[in-house]
Amino acid sequence: MIRTTQLHQPGSNPMTRSQQLFERARNVLPGGTTRATILFRDYPIYLTRGEGARVFDEDGRSYIDFANNFTTLIHGHGFAPVTEAAMAQLKLASCFSNPTSSEIDLAELIVERVPSVEQIRFVNTGTEAVMFAIKAARAFTGRHKIAKFEGAYHGAYDWAEVSEAAMPDENNLSPPVVANYAGMPPSVLDEVVVLPFNDLERTRSILAEHGRSLAAILVDAMPSRPGLIPLKREYVEFLNEVARANDTLIISDEVLNFRLDYHGAAERFGLRADLTTLGKIIGGGLPVGAIGGRKDVMQVFDASRGSLVTQGGTFSANPVSMVAGRASLGALDRPAFERLEALGDYARESIEALSRKLGCTLSATGLGSLVRLHPKAFAPTTYAQFFQSPAQKQTMRDLHFALLERGILISNTGLIALSTPMNETHIDALTAQLESAIVAGGFFQ
Ligand SMILES: Cc1ncc(COP(=O)(O)O)c(C=O)c1O
C-alpha cells in the first residue's frame, strides 16, 4: 500500500521497506529527505534500480518512469553506451585536479550542435550554470540587474529564484517581485525585473522603463514550473529586438529544454541567445551543468587574460560526467529527436482525446518529449491561466499518487518526460492508467 493514514504503530501490519527506510531517514535528514521536490504522503517510495523505461522500488514493485529524474534521463535507465563509458572511466580515475581530454570531447560536440555556443565551461549543476551565466553577463555589461519571468524556475541562485512561486497579478503593469526564501536580502529584489511571459504589451512597457539597466534577460523558452508553456513567436522576436537595442544579453536557460531539439531550444524558438545554460541530459545521468555562448562574452572566464569572473569547482568537468554526457548526446542523433517528437505528439493527443472522451477538465501542454498535465479545460498560454488554486494543486497531488498506485511515475507537478526506450505501448499504458485514476478518483469534474 502506498497510501497509509498514519505512521506505523507497533503491533500493526509489518512496515514496507520504504516505510522502514523513511523512519531511519527522519532522524538524520530534515523532513526525511534531501530534495524539496519529492512528493509523498506518509513516506516516499525508495527506488533501487532502473532498466530502460522502468524503475523498481525497495518492496519489489515496478513503475514506468515518466519522471526520468526531472527530465534528465533521456535514454531511460541503464543505457549501455552511458554505463559502459562511465564504468570504463571509473576504472581509470574519477577525478583529477588536471584537465582530461573528455571535457574537450563533450565541449566540441555541443559547440558543433548549438549554433550560438562558440565556447563552453562545465560545472556540476544547472543552478551553478545559471549563476555563472548571470555573473558573466554582469561582468560583460557592467550592469547588475537581470530580468526573468514570473513563476519560472532556474535553480537556487538568489536572483534567479525571485518570484518563482508568486501569485499572478494582471491588474498591475509589473508582476509581483517576491522573495523565495525567508531572509532573502531585499537588495536582491531591487535587482530583479519580473516579466509576464507571452504578455507582449506589459513586457514592452516594463522593458521600456528598465531595458537599459539590465545585464541580462534570463529566458526559458518553455518554462516548466509555470506550465510548460511555449513562448509565442512574436514574444521571442520582441525579446530579441529589445535585448539588441539595449545591449542586454539574452541567457537561454536550457537546463531542462535542451532536450527539445538537436540544435537546442533557442534554435527551435528563434531566440537569439548570447549565453546558454545547460545541465541534465548533457551528463547522461551524472551531475553536470554548463555555460556556453558567444566567444567575446565567454572571455570573462579566461584566466590567461585576467578573468573578470572566477569560475571553477572541485568536480567541474570531472571525467565520469564528461564521458557519460558524450555517450548520451552522441546517441541522440536526429532520428532519435524525430522519434521523441512523434511520441510526444502522440502522448499529448492521447491525453486530449481522453479528456474529451471523459468530458473532464484535463489539458496538456508541452513540445517534443515533454508533456505537462493541467487541471484546466483549456491548455494555458499565460502564467495567470496556468496558476492553480489550492484545490487544483491538491487534485494534481492526488493524481500523482493515484498513478503511482497504478504503476506510473510522473513528476509531482504533472510533468511527463519521455525517454528513447519508450514507444506507443508506454503512452497507451499511461493513458489507460490516467483514465482509471480519473474515473476512480472523480478528478477533473
Ligand atoms: C530551467 C532550469 N534551470 C535550472 C535548473 C537547476 O538545475 P539543477 O537542479 O541541476 O541545479 C533546473 C532544474 O530543474 C531547471 O529546470
The ligand as an SDF file (V2000), in Angstrom:
LIG
                    3D

 16 16  0  0  0  0  0  0  0  0999 V2000
   15.2740   25.5420  -16.3140 C   0  0  0  0  0  0  0  0  0  0  0  0
   16.1170   25.0780  -15.1650 C   0  0  0  0  0  0  0  0  0  0  0  0
   17.1910   25.7990  -14.7940 N   0  0  0  0  0  0  0  0  0  0  0  0
   17.9970   25.4190  -13.7840 C   0  0  0  0  0  0  0  0  0  0  0  0
   17.7220   24.2740  -13.0670 C   0  0  0  0  0  0  0  0  0  0  0  0
   18.6240   23.8680  -11.9220 C   0  0  0  0  0  0  0  0  0  0  0  0
   19.3190   22.7200  -12.2470 O   0  0  0  0  0  0  0  0  0  0  0  0
   19.9490   21.7750  -11.0920 P   0  0  0  0  0  0  0  0  0  0  0  0
   18.8040   21.0880  -10.4150 O   0  0  0  0  0  0  0  0  0  0  0  0
   20.8580   20.8470  -11.8350 O   0  0  0  0  0  0  0  0  0  0  0  0
   20.6840   22.6870  -10.1760 O   0  0  0  0  0  0  0  0  0  0  0  0
   16.6210   23.4900  -13.4170 C   0  0  0  0  0  0  0  0  0  0  0  0
   16.3190   22.2510  -12.6680 C   0  0  0  0  0  0  0  0  0  0  0  0
   15.2850   21.6310  -12.8050 O   0  0  0  0  0  0  0  0  0  0  0  0
   15.7910   23.9090  -14.4790 C   0  0  0  0  0  0  0  0  0  0  0  0
   14.6990   23.1960  -14.8310 O   0  0  0  0  0  0  0  0  0  0  0  0
  1  2  1  0
  2  3  1  0
  2 15  2  0
  3  4  2  0
  4  5  1  0
  5  6  1  0
  5 12  2  0
  6  7  1  0
  7  8  1  0
  8  9  2  0
  8 10  1  0
  8 11  1  0
 12 13  1  0
 12 15  1  0
 13 14  2  0
 15 16  1  0
M  END
$$$$
